[in-house]
Amino acid sequence: MSIIVNLDVMMAKRKMSLNELSEKVDITLSNLSILKTGKAKAVRFSTLEAICKALDCQPADILEYQPDTK
């Protein structure tokens, strides 16, 4: 996958659990887990904004583009 989700890294830096972030962002634990593990196919800007607000970070801290290597 070309888009890497670094949500777990930011959560570790902020010492925030998945449960705590789920409550702050008002997203179900299962949906947040799907995003955290990189299995999500899309993310709403409103969700990304809420996560950035809760983690006090920028979208680029959570999402990273890595070109495919051939």
PQR file with spaces between the fields and no chain letter, atoms N, CA, C, O and H, PARSE charges and radii, in Angstrom:
ATOM       1  N    MET     1       0.841   -1.192    0.000 -0.4000 1.5000
ATOM       2  CA   MET     1       0.000    0.000    0.000 -0.0000 2.0000
ATOM       3  C    MET     1       0.875    1.240    0.000  0.5500 1.7000
ATOM       4  O    MET     1       1.902    1.261    0.677 -0.5500 1.4000
ATOM       5  N    SER     2       0.506    2.251   -0.724 -0.4000 1.5000
ATOM       6  CA   SER     2       1.308    3.467   -0.846 -0.0000 2.0000
ATOM       7  C    SER     2       1.078    4.453    0.289  0.5500 1.7000
ATOM       8  O    SER     2       1.953    5.265    0.589 -0.5500 1.4000
ATOM       9  H    SER     2      -0.329    2.235   -1.274  0.4000 1.0000
ATOM      10  N    ILE     3      -0.092    4.390    0.925 -0.4000 1.5000
ATOM      11  CA   ILE     3      -0.380    5.280    2.042 -0.0000 2.0000
ATOM      12  C    ILE     3      -0.177    4.497    3.335  0.5500 1.7000
ATOM      13  O    ILE     3      -0.825    3.476    3.566 -0.5500 1.4000
ATOM      14  H    ILE     3      -0.802    3.730    0.682  0.4000 1.0000
ATOM      15  N    ILE     4       0.722    4.984    4.164 -0.4000 1.5000
ATOM      16  CA   ILE     4       1.020    4.339    5.436 -0.0000 2.0000
ATOM      17  C    ILE     4       0.351    5.138    6.541  0.5500 1.7000
ATOM      18  O    ILE     4       0.462    6.364    6.586 -0.5500 1.4000
ATOM      19  H    ILE     4       1.249    5.813    3.976  0.4000 1.0000
ATOM      20  N    VAL     5      -0.342    4.443    7.428 -0.4000 1.5000
ATOM      21  CA   VAL     5      -1.017    5.085    8.557 -0.0000 2.0000
ATOM      22  C    VAL     5      -0.133    4.924    9.797  0.5500 1.7000
ATOM      23  O    VAL     5       0.150    3.811   10.239 -0.5500 1.4000
ATOM      24  H    VAL     5      -0.432    3.448    7.391  0.4000 1.0000
ATOM      25  N    ASN     6       0.286    6.048   10.335 -0.4000 1.5000
ATOM      26  CA   ASN     6       1.153    6.043   11.516 -0.0000 2.0000
ATOM      27  C    ASN     6       0.393    6.435   12.784  0.5500 1.7000
ATOM      28  O    ASN     6       0.950    7.058   13.687 -0.5500 1.4000
ATOM      29  H    ASN     6       0.056    6.952    9.975  0.4000 1.0000
ATOM      30  N    LEU     7      -0.871    6.065   12.835 -0.4000 1.5000
ATOM      31  CA   LEU     7      -1.690    6.417   13.988 -0.0000 2.0000
ATOM      32  C    LEU     7      -1.143    5.799   15.267  0.5500 1.7000
ATOM      33  O    LEU     7      -1.141    6.440   16.318 -0.5500 1.4000
ATOM      34  H    LEU     7      -1.323    5.559   12.101  0.4000 1.0000
ATOM      35  N    ASP     8      -0.681    4.561   15.182 -0.4000 1.5000
ATOM      36  CA   ASP     8      -0.134    3.907   16.382 -0.0000 2.0000
ATOM      37  C    ASP     8       1.113    4.621   16.893  0.5500 1.7000
ATOM      38  O    ASP     8       1.340    4.680   18.101 -0.5500 1.4000
ATOM      39  H    ASP     8      -0.682    4.040   14.329  0.4000 1.0000
ATOM      40  N    VAL     9       1.914    5.158   15.991 -0.4000 1.5000
ATOM      41  CA   VAL     9       3.120    5.895   16.391 -0.0000 2.0000
ATOM      42  C    VAL     9       2.736    7.169   17.145  0.5500 1.7000
ATOM      43  O    VAL     9       3.302    7.478   18.194 -0.5500 1.4000
ATOM      44  H    VAL     9       1.729    5.110   15.010  0.4000 1.0000
ATOM      45  N    MET    10       1.760    7.906   16.591 -0.4000 1.5000
ATOM      46  CA   MET    10       1.324    9.151   17.248 -0.0000 2.0000
ATOM      47  C    MET    10       0.661    8.856   18.593  0.5500 1.7000
ATOM      48  O    MET    10       0.848    9.596   19.559 -0.5500 1.4000
ATOM      49  H    MET    10       1.300    7.655   15.740  0.4000 1.0000
ATOM      50  N    MET    11      -0.111    7.777   18.649 -0.4000 1.5000
ATOM      51  CA   MET    11      -0.748    7.408   19.920 -0.0000 2.0000
ATOM      52  C    MET    11       0.312    7.072   20.960  0.5500 1.7000
ATOM      53  O    MET    11       0.172    7.435   22.128 -0.5500 1.4000
ATOM      54  H    MET    11      -0.263    7.176   17.864  0.4000 1.0000
ATOM      55  N    ALA    12       1.356    6.391   20.550 -0.4000 1.5000
ATOM      56  CA   ALA    12       2.437    6.044   21.482 -0.0000 2.0000
ATOM      57  C    ALA    12       3.170    7.299   21.943  0.5500 1.7000
ATOM      58  O    ALA    12       3.501    7.425   23.122 -0.5500 1.4000
ATOM      59  H    ALA    12       1.470    6.097   19.601  0.4000 1.0000
ATOM      60  N    LYS    13       3.428    8.236   21.014 -0.4000 1.5000
ATOM      61  CA   LYS    13       4.100    9.486   21.382 -0.0000 2.0000
ATOM      62  C    LYS    13       3.281   10.284   22.383  0.5500 1.7000
ATOM      63  O    LYS    13       3.835   10.915   23.283 -0.5500 1.4000
ATOM      64  H    LYS    13       3.159    8.133   20.056  0.4000 1.0000
ATOM      65  N    ARG    14       1.964   10.257   22.229 -0.4000 1.5000
ATOM      66  CA   ARG    14       1.066   11.007   23.130 -0.0000 2.0000
ATOM      67  C    ARG    14       0.618   10.176   24.334  0.5500 1.7000
ATOM      68  O    ARG    14      -0.122   10.647   25.198 -0.5500 1.4000
ATOM      69  H    ARG    14       1.513    9.744   21.499  0.4000 1.0000
ATOM      70  N    LYS    15       1.094    8.915   24.366 -0.4000 1.5000
ATOM      71  CA   LYS    15       0.726    8.001   25.449 -0.0000 2.0000
ATOM      72  C    LYS    15      -0.793    7.908   25.602  0.5500 1.7000
ATOM      73  O    LYS    15      -1.336    8.020   26.701 -0.5500 1.4000
ATOM      74  H    LYS    15       1.695    8.532   23.665  0.4000 1.0000
ATOM      75  N    MET    16      -1.461    7.699   24.462 -0.4000 1.5000
ATOM      76  CA   MET    16      -2.911    7.621   24.452 -0.0000 2.0000
ATOM      77  C    MET    16      -3.341    6.241   23.962  0.5500 1.7000
ATOM      78  O    MET    16      -2.832    5.747   22.956 -0.5500 1.4000
ATOM      79  H    MET    16      -1.020    7.608   23.569  0.4000 1.0000
ATOM      80  N    SER    17      -4.259    5.638   24.661 -0.4000 1.5000
ATOM      81  CA   SER    17      -4.742    4.313   24.279 -0.0000 2.0000
ATOM      82  C    SER    17      -5.803    4.432   23.184  0.5500 1.7000
ATOM      83  O    SER    17      -6.349    5.509   22.941 -0.5500 1.4000
ATOM      84  H    SER    17      -4.672    6.040   25.478  0.4000 1.0000
ATOM      85  N    LEU    18      -6.078    3.314   22.537 -0.4000 1.5000
ATOM      86  CA   LEU    18      -7.108    3.279   21.498 -0.0000 2.0000
ATOM      87  C    LEU    18      -8.469    3.620   22.103  0.5500 1.7000
ATOM      88  O    LEU    18      -9.269    4.327   21.490 -0.5500 1.4000
ATOM      89  H    LEU    18      -5.634    2.439   22.734  0.4000 1.0000
ATOM      90  N    ASN    19      -8.724    3.119   23.296 -0.4000 1.5000
ATOM      91  CA   ASN    19      -9.992    3.418   23.962 -0.0000 2.0000
ATOM      92  C    ASN    19     -10.138    4.912   24.245  0.5500 1.7000
ATOM      93  O    ASN    19     -11.195    5.496   24.008 -0.5500 1.4000
ATOM      94  H    ASN    19      -8.074    2.544   23.794  0.4000 1.0000
ATOM      95  N    GLU    20      -9.073    5.521   24.750 -0.4000 1.5000
ATOM      96  CA   GLU    20      -9.109    6.952   25.073 -0.0000 2.0000
ATOM      97  C    GLU    20      -9.315    7.784   23.810  0.5500 1.7000
ATOM      98  O    GLU    20     -10.114    8.721   23.805 -0.5500 1.4000
ATOM      99  H    GLU    20      -8.214    5.047   24.943  0.4000 1.0000
ATOM     100  N    LEU    21      -8.597    7.442   22.742 -0.4000 1.5000
ATOM     101  CA   LEU    21      -8.750    8.183   21.486 -0.0000 2.0000
ATOM     102  C    LEU    21     -10.149    7.979   20.921  0.5500 1.7000
ATOM     103  O    LEU    21     -10.754    8.917   20.401 -0.5500 1.4000
ATOM     104  H    LEU    21      -7.948    6.680   22.747  0.4000 1.0000
ATOM     105  N    SER    22     -10.653    6.783   21.018 -0.4000 1.5000
ATOM     106  CA   SER    22     -12.000    6.487   20.533 -0.0000 2.0000
ATOM     107  C    SER    22     -13.032    7.362   21.228  0.5500 1.7000
ATOM     108  O    SER    22     -13.949    7.872   20.584 -0.5500 1.4000
ATOM     109  H    SER    22     -10.162    6.021   21.440  0.4000 1.0000
ATOM     110  N    GLU    23     -12.892    7.538   22.519 -0.4000 1.5000
ATOM     111  CA   GLU    23     -13.828    8.385   23.274 -0.0000 2.0000
ATOM     112  C    GLU    23     -13.679    9.855   22.894  0.5500 1.7000
ATOM     113  O    GLU    23     -14.677   10.560   22.747 -0.5500 1.4000
ATOM     114  H    GLU    23     -12.147    7.124   23.042  0.4000 1.0000
ATOM     115  N    LYS    24     -12.443   10.323   22.732 -0.4000 1.5000
ATOM     116  CA   LYS    24     -12.209   11.734   22.405 -0.0000 2.0000
ATOM     117  C    LYS    24     -12.685   12.082   21.001  0.5500 1.7000
ATOM     118  O    LYS    24     -13.181   13.184   20.764 -0.5500 1.4000
ATOM     119  H    LYS    24     -11.632    9.751   22.851  0.4000 1.0000
ATOM     120  N    VAL    25     -12.535   11.141   20.070 -0.4000 1.5000
ATOM     121  CA   VAL    25     -12.867   11.407   18.672 -0.0000 2.0000
ATOM     122  C    VAL    25     -14.312   11.007   18.361  0.5500 1.7000
ATOM     123  O    VAL    25     -14.860   11.384   17.325 -0.5500 1.4000
ATOM     124  H    VAL    25     -12.132   10.246   20.262  0.4000 1.0000
ATOM     125  N    ASP    26     -14.917   10.247   19.264 -0.4000 1.5000
ATOM     126  CA   ASP    26     -16.284    9.762   19.081 -0.0000 2.0000
ATOM     127  C    ASP    26     -16.389    8.867   17.845  0.5500 1.7000
ATOM     128  O    ASP    26     -17.288    9.027   17.018 -0.5500 1.4000
ATOM     129  H    ASP    26     -14.472    9.941   20.106  0.4000 1.0000
ATOM     130  N    ILE    27     -15.463    7.934   17.739 -0.4000 1.5000
ATOM     131  CA   ILE    27     -15.451    6.922   16.685 -0.0000 2.0000
ATOM     132  C    ILE    27     -15.442    5.564   17.369  0.5500 1.7000
ATOM     133  O    ILE    27     -14.812    5.387   18.412 -0.5500 1.4000
ATOM     134  H    ILE    27     -14.733    7.804   18.410  0.4000 1.0000
ATOM     135  N    THR    28     -16.142    4.616   16.779 -0.4000 1.5000
ATOM     136  CA   THR    28     -16.169    3.298   17.406 -0.0000 2.0000
ATOM     137  C    THR    28     -14.761    2.714   17.463  0.5500 1.7000
ATOM     138  O    THR    28     -13.903    3.005   16.630 -0.5500 1.4000
ATOM     139  H    THR    28     -16.654    4.761   15.933  0.4000 1.0000
ATOM     140  N    LEU    29     -14.567    1.899   18.457 -0.4000 1.5000
ATOM     141  CA   LEU    29     -13.271    1.257   18.646 -0.0000 2.0000
ATOM     142  C    LEU    29     -12.885    0.422   17.421  0.5500 1.7000
ATOM     143  O    LEU    29     -11.724    0.406   17.013 -0.5500 1.4000
ATOM     144  H    LEU    29     -15.265    1.663   19.134  0.4000 1.0000
ATOM     145  N    SER    30     -13.851   -0.257   16.849 -0.4000 1.5000
ATOM     146  CA   SER    30     -13.558   -1.113   15.690 -0.0000 2.0000
ATOM     147  C    SER    30     -13.155   -0.286   14.473  0.5500 1.7000
ATOM     148  O    SER    30     -12.232   -0.665   13.752 -0.5500 1.4000
ATOM     149  H    SER    30     -14.795   -0.244   17.180  0.4000 1.0000
ATOM     150  N    ASN    31     -13.832    0.838   14.233 -0.4000 1.5000
ATOM     151  CA   ASN    31     -13.462    1.678   13.088 -0.0000 2.0000
ATOM     152  C    ASN    31     -12.095    2.321   13.288  0.5500 1.7000
ATOM     153  O    ASN    31     -11.318    2.447   12.341 -0.5500 1.4000
ATOM     154  H    ASN    31     -14.581    1.145   14.819  0.4000 1.0000
ATOM     155  N    LEU    32     -11.807    2.723   14.511 -0.4000 1.5000
ATOM     156  CA   LEU    32     -10.498    3.307   14.799 -0.0000 2.0000
ATOM     157  C    LEU    32      -9.402    2.255   14.661  0.5500 1.7000
ATOM     158  O    LEU    32      -8.301    2.556   14.200 -0.5500 1.4000
ATOM     159  H    LEU    32     -12.438    2.621   15.280  0.4000 1.0000
ATOM     160  N    SER    33      -9.701    1.038   15.056 -0.4000 1.5000
ATOM     161  CA   SER    33      -8.747   -0.059   14.916 -0.0000 2.0000
ATOM     162  C    SER    33      -8.461   -0.353   13.447  0.5500 1.7000
ATOM     163  O    SER    33      -7.318   -0.619   13.074 -0.5500 1.4000
ATOM     164  H    SER    33     -10.596    0.794   15.431  0.4000 1.0000
ATOM     165  N    ILE    34      -9.494   -0.304   12.619 -0.4000 1.5000
ATOM     166  CA   ILE    34      -9.319   -0.521   11.169 -0.0000 2.0000
ATOM     167  C    ILE    34      -8.407    0.551   10.594  0.5500 1.7000
ATOM     168  O    ILE    34      -7.536    0.258    9.774 -0.5500 1.4000
ATOM     169  H    ILE    34     -10.422   -0.088   12.922  0.4000 1.0000
ATOM     170  N    LEU    35      -8.605    1.792   11.024 -0.4000 1.5000
ATOM     171  CA   LEU    35      -7.748    2.886   10.556 -0.0000 2.0000
ATOM     172  C    LEU    35      -6.319    2.702   11.058  0.5500 1.7000
ATOM     173  O    LEU    35      -5.360    2.891   10.310 -0.5500 1.4000
ATOM     174  H    LEU    35      -9.312    2.030   11.690  0.4000 1.0000
ATOM     175  N    LYS    36      -6.189    2.335   12.315 -0.4000 1.5000
ATOM     176  CA   LYS    36      -4.860    2.186   12.927 -0.0000 2.0000
ATOM     177  C    LYS    36      -4.034    1.099   12.259  0.5500 1.7000
ATOM     178  O    LYS    36      -2.820    1.238   12.115 -0.5500 1.4000
ATOM     179  H    LYS    36      -6.968    2.181   12.922  0.4000 1.0000
ATOM     180  N    THR    37      -4.683    0.029   11.856 -0.4000 1.5000
ATOM     181  CA   THR    37      -3.965   -1.089   11.254 -0.0000 2.0000
ATOM     182  C    THR    37      -3.753   -0.923    9.751  0.5500 1.7000
ATOM     183  O    THR    37      -3.194   -1.806    9.100 -0.5500 1.4000
ATOM     184  H    THR    37      -5.670   -0.083   11.973  0.4000 1.0000
ATOM     185  N    GLY    38      -4.197    0.203    9.202 -0.4000 1.5000
ATOM     186  CA   GLY    38      -3.984    0.463    7.783 -0.0000 2.0000
ATOM     187  C    GLY    38      -4.937   -0.277    6.879  0.5500 1.7000
ATOM     188  O    GLY    38      -4.696   -0.356    5.674 -0.5500 1.4000
ATOM     189  H    GLY    38      -4.651    0.920    9.731  0.4000 1.0000
ATOM     190  N    LYS    39      -6.015   -0.825    7.416 -0.4000 1.5000
ATOM     191  CA   LYS    39      -6.979   -1.576    6.617 -0.0000 2.0000
ATOM     192  C    LYS    39      -8.086   -0.693    6.048  0.5500 1.7000
ATOM     193  O    LYS    39      -8.881   -1.150    5.227 -0.5500 1.4000
ATOM     194  H    LYS    39      -6.211   -0.761    8.395  0.4000 1.0000
ATOM     195  N    ALA    40      -8.145    0.568    6.478 -0.4000 1.5000
ATOM     196  CA   ALA    40      -9.185    1.480    5.995 -0.0000 2.0000
ATOM     197  C    ALA    40      -8.905    1.852    4.546  0.5500 1.7000
ATOM     198  O    ALA    40      -7.751    2.022    4.153 -0.5500 1.4000
ATOM     199  H    ALA    40      -7.500    0.939    7.145  0.4000 1.0000
ATOM     200  N    LYS    41      -9.953    1.976    3.766 -0.4000 1.5000
ATOM     201  CA   LYS    41      -9.832    2.363    2.355 -0.0000 2.0000
ATOM     202  C    LYS    41     -10.012    3.866    2.181  0.5500 1.7000
ATOM     203  O    LYS    41      -9.655    4.415    1.139 -0.5500 1.4000
ATOM     204  H    LYS    41     -10.891    1.837    4.086  0.4000 1.0000
ATOM     205  N    ALA    42     -10.566    4.537    3.193 -0.4000 1.5000
ATOM     206  CA   ALA    42     -10.804    5.982    3.117 -0.0000 2.0000
ATOM     207  C    ALA    42     -10.923    6.527    4.527  0.5500 1.7000
ATOM     208  O    ALA    42     -11.179    5.790    5.479 -0.5500 1.4000
ATOM     209  H    ALA    42     -10.856    4.091    4.039  0.4000 1.0000
ATOM     210  N    VAL    43     -10.734    7.823    4.641 -0.4000 1.5000
ATOM     211  CA   VAL    43     -10.933    8.500    5.917 -0.0000 2.0000
ATOM     212  C    VAL    43     -11.527    9.877    5.617  0.5500 1.7000
ATOM     213  O    VAL    43     -11.060   10.587    4.727 -0.5500 1.4000
ATOM     214  H    VAL    43     -10.526    8.422    3.868  0.4000 1.0000
ATOM     215  N    ARG    44     -12.552   10.236    6.364 -0.4000 1.5000
ATOM     216  CA   ARG    44     -13.184   11.545    6.176 -0.0000 2.0000
ATOM     217  C    ARG    44     -12.276   12.623    6.753  0.5500 1.7000
ATOM     218  O    ARG    44     -11.561   12.403    7.731 -0.5500 1.4000
ATOM     219  H    ARG    44     -12.932    9.659    7.087  0.4000 1.0000
ATOM     220  N    PHE    45     -12.322   13.798    6.120 -0.4000 1.5000
ATOM     221  CA   PHE    45     -11.544   14.926    6.640 -0.0000 2.0000
ATOM     222  C    PHE    45     -11.984   15.268    8.055  0.5500 1.7000
ATOM     223  O    PHE    45     -11.160   15.645    8.889 -0.5500 1.4000
ATOM     224  H    PHE    45     -12.903   13.977    5.325  0.4000 1.0000
ATOM     225  N    SER    46     -13.283   15.139    8.331 -0.4000 1.5000
ATOM     226  CA   SER    46     -13.773   15.455    9.677 -0.0000 2.0000
ATOM     227  C    SER    46     -13.192   14.483   10.713  0.5500 1.7000
ATOM     228  O    SER    46     -12.902   14.875   11.843 -0.5500 1.4000
ATOM     229  H    SER    46     -13.952   14.833    7.654  0.4000 1.0000
ATOM     230  N    THR    47     -13.026   13.230   10.323 -0.4000 1.5000
ATOM     231  CA   THR    47     -12.410   12.245   11.217 -0.0000 2.0000
ATOM     232  C    THR    47     -10.938   12.554   11.415  0.5500 1.7000
ATOM     233  O    THR    47     -10.426   12.510   12.533 -0.5500 1.4000
ATOM     234  H    THR    47     -13.262   12.911    9.405  0.4000 1.0000
ATOM     235  N    LEU    48     -10.268   12.864   10.322 -0.4000 1.5000
ATOM     236  CA   LEU    48      -8.845   13.203   10.397 -0.0000 2.0000
ATOM     237  C    LEU    48      -8.642   14.456   11.252  0.5500 1.7000
ATOM     238  O    LEU    48      -7.702   14.529   12.044 -0.5500 1.4000
ATOM     239  H    LEU    48     -10.685   12.899    9.414  0.4000 1.0000
ATOM     240  N    GLU    49      -9.515   15.423   11.087 -0.4000 1.5000
ATOM     241  CA   GLU    49      -9.439   16.650   11.883 -0.0000 2.0000
ATOM     242  C    GLU    49      -9.612   16.342   13.370  0.5500 1.7000
ATOM     243  O    GLU    49      -8.867   16.860   14.201 -0.5500 1.4000
ATOM     244  H    GLU    49     -10.278   15.364   10.444  0.4000 1.0000
ATOM     245  N    ALA    50     -10.579   15.512   13.702 -0.4000 1.5000
ATOM     246  CA   ALA    50     -10.834   15.162   15.103 -0.0000 2.0000
ATOM     247  C    ALA    50      -9.644   14.408   15.704  0.5500 1.7000
ATOM     248  O    ALA    50      -9.269   14.641   16.853 -0.5500 1.4000
ATOM     249  H    ALA    50     -11.184   15.092   13.027  0.4000 1.0000
ATOM     250  N    ILE    51      -9.061   13.511   14.924 -0.4000 1.5000
ATOM     251  CA   ILE    51      -7.896   12.767   15.409 -0.0000 2.0000
ATOM     252  C    ILE    51      -6.716   13.708   15.624  0.5500 1.7000
ATOM     253  O    ILE    51      -6.020   13.619   16.635 -0.5500 1.4000
ATOM     254  H    ILE    51      -9.365   13.322   13.990  0.4000 1.0000
ATOM     255  N    CYS    52      -6.497   14.606   14.672 -0.4000 1.5000
ATOM     256  CA   CYS    52      -5.389   15.567   14.811 -0.0000 2.0000
ATOM     257  C    CYS    52      -5.597   16.468   16.026  0.5500 1.7000
ATOM     258  O    CYS    52      -4.645   16.793   16.735 -0.5500 1.4000
ATOM     259  H    CYS    52      -7.063   14.678   13.851  0.4000 1.0000
ATOM     260  N    LYS    53      -6.825   16.861   16.257 -0.4000 1.5000
ATOM     261  CA   LYS    53      -7.137   17.708   17.419 -0.0000 2.0000
ATOM     262  C    LYS    53      -6.868   16.938   18.710  0.5500 1.7000
ATOM     263  O    LYS    53      -6.267   17.475   19.641 -0.5500 1.4000
ATOM     264  H    LYS    53      -7.598   16.597   15.681  0.4000 1.0000
ATOM     265  N    ALA    54      -7.305   15.697   18.767 -0.4000 1.5000
ATOM     266  CA   ALA    54      -7.130   14.886   19.980 -0.0000 2.0000
ATOM     267  C    ALA    54      -5.660   14.570   20.248  0.5500 1.7000
ATOM     268  O    ALA    54      -5.229   14.510   21.400 -0.5500 1.4000
ATOM     269  H    ALA    54      -7.793   15.261   18.011  0.4000 1.0000
ATOM     270  N    LEU    55      -4.891   14.366   19.166 -0.4000 1.5000
ATOM     271  CA   LEU    55      -3.478   13.992   19.319 -0.0000 2.0000
ATOM     272  C    LEU    55      -2.541   15.191   19.209  0.5500 1.7000
ATOM     273  O    LEU    55      -1.326   15.052   19.348 -0.5500 1.4000
ATOM     274  H    LEU    55      -5.241   14.415   18.230  0.4000 1.0000
ATOM     275  N    ASP    56      -3.118   16.384   18.956 -0.4000 1.5000
ATOM     276  CA   ASP    56      -2.319   17.609   18.799 -0.0000 2.0000
ATOM     277  C    ASP    56      -1.203   17.383   17.783  0.5500 1.7000
ATOM     278  O    ASP    56      -0.017   17.510   18.087 -0.5500 1.4000
ATOM     279  H    ASP    56      -4.105   16.497   18.843  0.4000 1.0000
ATOM     280  N    CYS    57      -1.630   17.042   16.558 -0.4000 1.5000
ATOM     281  CA   CYS    57      -0.659   16.762   15.503 -0.0000 2.0000
ATOM     282  C    CYS    57      -1.192   17.237   14.162  0.5500 1.7000
ATOM     283  O    CYS    57      -2.304   17.760   14.080 -0.5500 1.4000
ATOM     284  H    CYS    57      -2.594   16.939   16.312  0.4000 1.0000
ATOM     285  N    GLN    58      -0.412   17.058   13.127 -0.4000 1.5000
ATOM     286  CA   GLN    58      -0.793   17.407   11.765 -0.0000 2.0000
ATOM     287  C    GLN    58      -1.184   16.131   11.012  0.5500 1.7000
ATOM     288  O    GLN    58      -0.761   15.040   11.394 -0.5500 1.4000
ATOM     289  H    GLN    58       0.491   16.633   13.193  0.4000 1.0000
ATOM     290  N    PRO    59      -1.991   16.256    9.941 -0.5600 1.5000
ATOM     291  CA   PRO    59      -2.350   15.061    9.162  0.2800 2.0000
ATOM     292  C    PRO    59      -1.125   14.285    8.664  0.5500 1.7000
ATOM     293  O    PRO    59      -1.153   13.056    8.592 -0.5500 1.4000
ATOM     294  N    ALA    60      -0.066   14.996    8.325 -0.4000 1.5000
ATOM     295  CA   ALA    60       1.147   14.322    7.845 -0.0000 2.0000
ATOM     296  C    ALA    60       1.823   13.498    8.939  0.5500 1.7000
ATOM     297  O    ALA    60       2.627   12.616    8.639 -0.5500 1.4000
ATOM     298  H    ALA    60      -0.044   15.994    8.384  0.4000 1.0000
ATOM     299  N    ASP    61       1.508   13.775   10.187 -0.4000 1.5000
ATOM     300  CA   ASP    61       2.043   12.950   11.268 -0.0000 2.0000
ATOM     301  C    ASP    61       1.363   11.583   11.292  0.5500 1.7000
ATOM     302  O    ASP    61       1.907   10.617   11.827 -0.5500 1.4000
ATOM     303  H    ASP    61       0.854   14.492   10.430  0.4000 1.0000
ATOM     304  N    ILE    62       0.172   11.514   10.708 -0.4000 1.5000
ATOM     305  CA   ILE    62      -0.615   10.277   10.745 -0.0000 2.0000
ATOM     306  C    ILE    62      -0.540    9.526    9.413  0.5500 1.7000
ATOM     307  O    ILE    62      -0.446    8.299    9.388 -0.5500 1.4000
ATOM     308  H    ILE    62      -0.270   12.298   10.273  0.4000 1.0000
ATOM     309  N    LEU    63      -0.581   10.274    8.309 -0.4000 1.5000
ATOM     310  CA   LEU    63      -0.586    9.654    6.983 -0.0000 2.0000
ATOM     311  C    LEU    63       0.726    9.945    6.268  0.5500 1.7000
ATOM     312  O    LEU    63       1.225   11.070    6.286 -0.5500 1.4000
ATOM     313  H    LEU    63      -0.657   11.271    8.330  0.4000 1.0000
ATOM     314  N    GLU    64       1.270    8.917    5.644 -0.4000 1.5000
ATOM     315  CA   GLU    64       2.545    9.046    4.941 -0.0000 2.0000
ATOM     316  C    GLU    64       2.433    8.356    3.583  0.5500 1.7000
ATOM     317  O    GLU    64       1.900    7.251    3.484 -0.5500 1.4000
ATOM     318  H    GLU    64       0.864    8.003    5.629  0.4000 1.0000
ATOM     319  N    TYR    65       2.936    9.009    2.546 -0.4000 1.5000
ATOM     320  CA   TYR    65       2.949    8.412    1.205 -0.0000 2.0000
ATOM     321  C    TYR    65       4.305    7.788    0.934  0.5500 1.7000
ATOM     322  O    TYR    65       5.343    8.430    1.091 -0.5500 1.4000
ATOM     323  H    TYR    65       3.369    9.906    2.627  0.4000 1.0000
ATOM     324  N    GLN    66       4.282    6.533    0.525 -0.4000 1.5000
ATOM     325  CA   GLN    66       5.504    5.860    0.110 -0.0000 2.0000
ATOM     326  C    GLN    66       5.273    5.291   -1.285  0.5500 1.7000
ATOM     327  O    GLN    66       4.401    4.443   -1.476 -0.5500 1.4000
ATOM     328  H    GLN    66       3.438    6.012    0.397  0.4000 1.0000
ATOM     329  N    PRO    67       6.049    5.754   -2.253 -0.5600 1.5000
ATOM     330  CA   PRO    67       5.863    5.232   -3.617  0.2800 2.0000
ATOM     331  C    PRO    67       6.177    3.736   -3.685  0.5500 1.7000
ATOM     332  O    PRO    67       7.034    3.223   -2.966 -0.5500 1.4000
ATOM     333  N    ASP    68       5.453    3.059   -4.574 -0.4000 1.5000
ATOM     334  CA   ASP    68       5.711    1.630   -4.781 -0.0000 2.0000
ATOM     335  C    ASP    68       7.089    1.451   -5.392  0.5500 1.7000
ATOM     336  O    ASP    68       7.511    2.247   -6.232 -0.5500 1.4000
ATOM     337  H    ASP    68       4.756    3.475   -5.159  0.4000 1.0000
ATOM     338  N    THR    69       7.783    0.416   -4.975 -0.4000 1.5000
ATOM     339  CA   THR    69       9.105    0.138   -5.534 -0.0000 2.0000
ATOM     340  C    THR    69       8.989   -1.033   -6.487  0.5500 1.7000
ATOM     341  O    THR    69       8.299   -2.010   -6.196 -0.5500 1.4000
ATOM     342  H    THR    69       7.440   -0.230   -4.293  0.4000 1.0000
ATOM     343  N    LYS    70       9.659   -0.942   -7.625 -0.4000 1.5000
ATOM     344  CA   LYS    70       9.643   -2.033   -8.617 -0.0000 2.0000
ATOM     345  C    LYS    70      11.045   -2.476   -8.916  0.5500 1.7000
ATOM     346  O    LYS    70      11.247   -3.383   -9.725 -0.5500 1.4000
ATOM     347  H    LYS    70      10.220   -0.148   -7.862  0.4000 1.0000
